[in-house]
Amino acid sequence: MPEAKLKQCFMQLGFVLLCLLSQGCASNTPQTIASDIADKWFKSTELKGGEFVLQVYYRFDQLEAPLSVYIEGDGKAWLNKNRASRNPSPRNPIGLSLAVRDPGKNVMYIARPCQYVSFEKNPQCDYTYWTNRRFAPEVIASVSAVIDLGKKKAKASKVNLIGYSGGGAVALLAAARRSDVTSIRTVAGNIDHRVWTKQHKVDSLNGSLNAADVADKVSAISQIHYVGERDKVIGRYVTESFIFKAGSENCIQLKMVSGATHTKGWETLWPKLIREKLPICGEK
């Protein structure tokens, strides 16, 4: 084969390989991972709530039935102990994986601010919104506003909130400003970040609201807080602190989950856990 022809063949082969590699990388982004999880079950949209545009996946099968809302965790907040991530979009969106396993009639998943949505649509996004300001008032207001939009679309009057990790704190803080929440479930929830940062000897979340500060306001809402027995990130002491500050255990249960870590085991166990009976407030 002439040298010129051979060179052309190699260039064409290189171009094909580059395309394949590019497609492979593109198919493995946080956005495509989330889309793949949700694709068979949920529709996708972006909704503006307050200061942020949020990624939402939803399935509304029976209008006017209660709406179950899942709120994602903190995502990829840090590259290491001293360096914040440039993009917090989770590659393992456990909140979304739980949502697709919910048997409810109306289910909506809300990613946290700055996750999955381009920064062009959220120019205010900077690393503080997934580090020390992850539970800032404007974050809670944004999520609550998107819940309102989903509630309107589903024509629902009642809302059940489910939050994974930091999403548990967002769920509680949102519930404290709402009157339509009938239940709250948290999974590996960081629901007293002051206790958590002290235990891990890391910087305080200055600029963030603390779910434990509204524990008394939500104490009349039926709640289950699930903690993995093997979770080394969020121990039971965080939930115990929240329950102590709530001042009443009638409506609130802490349940330790065998075999679960902070990030593993929840998807498999969730179809059973989500069917567990919530506490009936007032009963002892």
C-alpha positions as CSV (number, residue, x, y, z in Angstrom):
1,M,0.0,0.0,0.0
2,P,1.4,3.4,-0.9
3,E,2.7,5.5,2.0
4,A,0.2,8.3,1.4
5,K,-2.7,5.8,1.3
6,L,-1.5,4.2,4.5
7,K,-1.2,7.5,6.3
8,Q,-4.7,8.4,5.3
9,C,-6.0,5.1,6.7
10,F,-4.3,5.7,10.0
11,M,-5.7,9.2,10.2
12,Q,-9.2,7.9,9.5
13,L,-8.8,5.2,12.1
14,G,-7.6,7.8,14.6
15,F,-10.6,9.9,13.9
16,V,-13.0,6.9,14.5
17,L,-11.2,6.0,17.8
18,L,-11.4,9.6,18.9
19,C,-15.2,9.7,18.2
20,L,-15.7,6.5,20.1
21,L,-13.7,7.7,23.1
22,S,-15.6,11.0,23.1
23,Q,-18.9,9.2,23.0
24,G,-17.8,6.9,25.8
25,C,-16.8,9.8,27.9
26,A,-20.0,11.6,27.1
27,S,-22.1,8.6,28.1
28,N,-20.5,8.4,31.5
29,T,-21.1,12.0,32.7
30,P,-23.1,12.6,35.9
31,Q,-26.0,13.9,33.7
32,T,-26.1,10.8,31.5
33,I,-25.8,8.5,34.5
34,A,-28.8,10.2,36.1
35,S,-30.8,10.1,32.9
36,D,-30.1,6.4,32.5
37,I,-31.4,5.7,36.0
38,A,-34.6,7.8,35.5
39,D,-35.2,7.1,31.8
40,K,-37.4,4.0,32.1
41,W,-39.6,5.5,34.7
42,F,-39.5,9.3,34.9
43,K,-39.9,12.3,32.7
44,S,-37.2,15.0,32.9
45,T,-37.5,18.7,33.3
46,E,-35.7,21.8,34.7
47,L,-37.7,24.1,37.0
48,K,-36.9,27.5,38.3
49,G,-37.5,27.9,42.0
50,G,-36.4,31.1,43.6
51,E,-32.8,31.8,42.7
52,F,-32.0,28.5,41.1
53,V,-33.0,26.3,38.2
54,L,-33.2,22.7,39.5
55,Q,-33.1,19.4,37.7
56,V,-36.3,17.4,38.3
57,Y,-37.4,13.9,37.4
58,Y,-41.0,12.9,37.9
59,R,-43.8,10.4,37.4
60,F,-47.4,11.4,38.0
61,D,-49.7,8.4,37.6
62,Q,-52.7,9.5,39.5
63,L,-53.6,13.2,39.8
64,E,-54.7,14.4,43.2
65,A,-52.9,11.5,45.0
66,P,-50.2,12.5,47.6
67,L,-46.9,13.6,46.1
68,S,-43.7,11.9,47.3
69,V,-40.7,14.2,46.9
70,Y,-37.1,12.9,47.0
71,I,-34.3,15.4,47.6
72,E,-30.7,14.4,46.6
73,G,-27.7,14.4,48.8
74,D,-24.7,16.8,48.7
75,G,-23.2,15.1,45.7
76,K,-19.5,15.5,44.9
77,A,-18.8,18.4,47.3
78,W,-15.1,17.8,47.8
79,L,-12.2,16.4,45.8
80,N,-10.2,15.9,49.0
81,K,-10.3,17.2,52.5
82,N,-8.9,20.6,51.5
83,R,-10.2,21.1,47.9
84,A,-13.8,21.7,46.9
85,S,-15.1,20.1,43.7
86,R,-15.7,22.2,40.6
87,N,-19.1,20.5,40.0
88,P,-21.2,18.8,42.7
89,S,-23.3,16.7,40.4
90,P,-23.3,13.2,41.9
91,R,-22.1,10.2,39.9
92,N,-24.0,7.9,42.2
93,P,-27.3,9.8,42.8
94,I,-28.7,7.6,45.6
95,G,-31.7,9.9,46.1
96,L,-32.7,9.3,42.5
97,S,-32.1,5.5,42.8
98,L,-34.5,5.5,45.8
99,A,-37.1,7.6,43.9
100,V,-37.4,5.1,41.0
101,R,-38.1,2.4,43.5
102,D,-41.0,4.2,45.2
103,P,-44.3,2.5,44.5
104,G,-46.3,5.7,45.1
105,K,-48.7,7.1,42.5
106,N,-47.0,10.5,42.2
107,V,-43.2,10.7,42.7
108,M,-40.8,13.6,42.1
109,Y,-37.1,13.8,42.5
110,I,-35.3,17.2,43.0
111,A,-31.5,17.5,42.5
112,R,-29.8,20.1,44.7
113,P,-28.9,23.5,43.4
114,C,-25.9,23.5,41.0
115,Q,-26.3,19.7,40.3
116,Y,-26.8,18.6,36.7
117,V,-28.0,22.0,35.4
118,S,-25.5,24.0,33.5
119,F,-23.9,26.9,35.3
120,E,-24.9,29.2,32.5
121,K,-28.5,28.7,33.7
122,N,-27.3,29.1,37.3
123,P,-24.6,31.8,37.2
124,Q,-24.7,32.3,40.9
125,C,-23.4,28.8,41.5
126,D,-20.0,28.7,43.2
127,Y,-18.4,26.1,45.5
128,T,-19.9,27.6,48.6
129,Y,-23.3,26.2,47.6
130,W,-22.1,22.7,47.9
131,T,-19.7,23.2,50.9
132,N,-20.5,25.6,53.7
133,R,-23.7,27.2,52.3
134,R,-25.2,23.9,51.2
135,F,-28.2,24.5,53.4
136,A,-28.4,28.3,52.9
137,P,-31.9,29.9,53.2
138,E,-32.0,30.5,49.4
139,V,-31.3,26.8,48.8
140,I,-34.2,25.8,51.0
141,A,-36.5,28.4,49.4
142,S,-35.6,27.2,45.9
143,V,-36.4,23.5,46.7
144,S,-39.6,24.4,48.4
145,A,-40.7,26.5,45.4
146,V,-40.1,23.6,43.1
147,I,-42.1,21.4,45.4
148,D,-44.9,23.8,44.9
149,L,-44.6,23.6,41.1
150,G,-44.7,19.8,41.3
151,K,-47.6,19.8,43.7
152,K,-49.5,22.0,41.3
153,K,-48.8,19.8,38.3
154,A,-49.8,16.6,40.2
155,K,-52.8,18.4,41.7
156,A,-51.8,17.1,45.0
157,S,-52.8,18.5,48.4
158,K,-50.4,16.5,50.6
159,V,-46.7,16.0,50.3
160,N,-44.4,13.3,51.7
161,L,-40.7,14.3,51.9
162,I,-37.7,11.9,51.6
163,G,-34.2,13.1,51.7
164,Y,-30.9,11.3,51.3
165,S,-27.8,12.5,53.3
166,G,-27.8,16.3,53.1
167,G,-31.1,16.1,51.4
168,G,-32.6,15.0,54.7
169,A,-31.7,18.3,56.2
170,V,-33.2,20.1,53.2
171,A,-36.4,18.1,53.6
172,L,-36.7,19.0,57.3
173,L,-35.9,22.7,56.7
174,A,-38.5,22.8,53.8
175,A,-41.1,21.1,56.0
176,A,-40.6,23.7,58.7
177,R,-41.9,26.4,56.3
178,R,-44.8,24.3,54.9
179,S,-48.2,23.2,56.1
180,D,-48.8,20.4,53.6
181,V,-46.2,17.8,54.7
182,T,-47.7,14.6,56.1
183,S,-44.5,12.6,56.6
184,I,-40.7,12.9,56.4
185,R,-38.2,10.1,55.9
186,T,-34.5,10.6,55.9
187,V,-31.8,8.2,54.7
188,A,-28.4,8.6,56.2
189,G,-29.5,12.1,56.9
190,N,-27.2,14.9,58.1
191,I,-29.9,16.4,60.2
192,D,-27.7,18.2,62.8
193,H,-24.7,19.5,61.0
194,R,-23.2,21.2,64.0
195,V,-22.9,17.9,65.8
196,W,-21.6,16.3,62.6
197,T,-18.9,18.8,61.9
198,K,-17.8,18.7,65.6
199,Q,-17.6,14.9,65.5
200,H,-15.5,14.8,62.3
201,K,-13.4,17.9,63.3
202,V,-14.1,19.7,60.0
203,D,-15.1,23.4,59.4
204,S,-18.5,24.5,60.5
205,L,-21.1,25.0,57.8
206,N,-21.2,28.8,58.2
207,G,-24.0,30.2,56.0
208,S,-26.2,27.1,56.4
209,L,-29.3,26.6,58.3
210,N,-29.3,23.6,60.7
211,A,-32.2,21.1,60.6
212,A,-31.9,20.5,64.3
213,D,-32.9,24.1,64.9
214,V,-36.3,23.4,63.5
215,A,-36.7,20.1,65.2
216,D,-39.5,21.4,67.5
217,K,-41.4,23.0,64.5
218,V,-41.6,19.7,62.7
219,S,-42.0,17.4,65.8
220,A,-45.7,16.9,65.0
221,I,-45.0,15.4,61.6
222,S,-44.7,11.7,61.3
223,Q,-41.0,10.8,60.7
224,I,-38.6,7.9,60.2
225,H,-34.9,8.5,60.1
226,Y,-32.9,5.6,58.7
227,V,-29.2,5.2,59.7
228,G,-26.9,2.5,58.3
229,E,-25.3,0.4,60.9
230,R,-22.0,0.5,58.9
231,D,-22.3,4.2,58.1
232,K,-19.0,5.9,59.1
233,V,-20.1,9.3,57.6
234,I,-23.3,10.0,59.4
235,G,-23.6,8.0,62.7
236,R,-26.7,7.6,64.8
237,Y,-25.5,10.3,67.1
238,V,-26.6,12.9,64.5
239,T,-30.2,11.6,64.5
240,E,-30.2,11.2,68.3
241,S,-29.3,14.8,68.7
242,F,-32.1,15.9,66.4
243,I,-34.7,13.8,68.2
244,F,-33.5,15.2,71.6
245,K,-34.0,18.7,70.3
246,A,-37.4,17.8,68.9
247,G,-38.5,17.3,72.5
248,S,-40.9,14.5,71.6
249,E,-40.4,10.9,70.3
250,N,-44.1,10.2,69.7
251,C,-43.9,11.1,66.0
252,I,-40.3,10.4,65.3
253,Q,-38.5,7.0,64.9
254,L,-34.8,6.2,64.5
255,K,-34.2,2.9,62.7
256,M,-30.8,1.3,62.3
257,V,-30.5,-0.6,59.0
258,S,-28.3,-3.7,59.1
259,G,-25.6,-3.9,56.4
260,A,-26.1,-0.4,55.1
261,T,-23.2,2.1,54.8
262,H,-23.5,5.7,53.8
263,T,-23.7,5.0,50.1
264,K,-24.3,1.2,49.8
265,G,-27.2,-1.0,50.5
266,W,-30.0,1.5,50.3
267,E,-31.3,0.8,46.8
268,T,-31.7,-2.9,47.5
269,L,-33.4,-2.3,50.9
270,W,-35.6,0.6,49.9
271,P,-38.6,-1.2,48.4
272,K,-39.1,-2.8,51.8
273,L,-38.2,0.3,53.9
274,I,-40.6,2.6,52.0
275,R,-43.5,0.3,52.9
276,E,-42.8,0.4,56.6
277,K,-45.5,2.0,58.7
278,L,-44.9,5.5,59.8
279,P,-45.4,6.3,63.5
280,I,-48.8,7.6,64.5
281,C,-48.4,10.9,66.3
282,G,-49.8,10.7,69.8
283,E,-49.3,7.0,70.3
284,K,-46.8,5.8,72.7
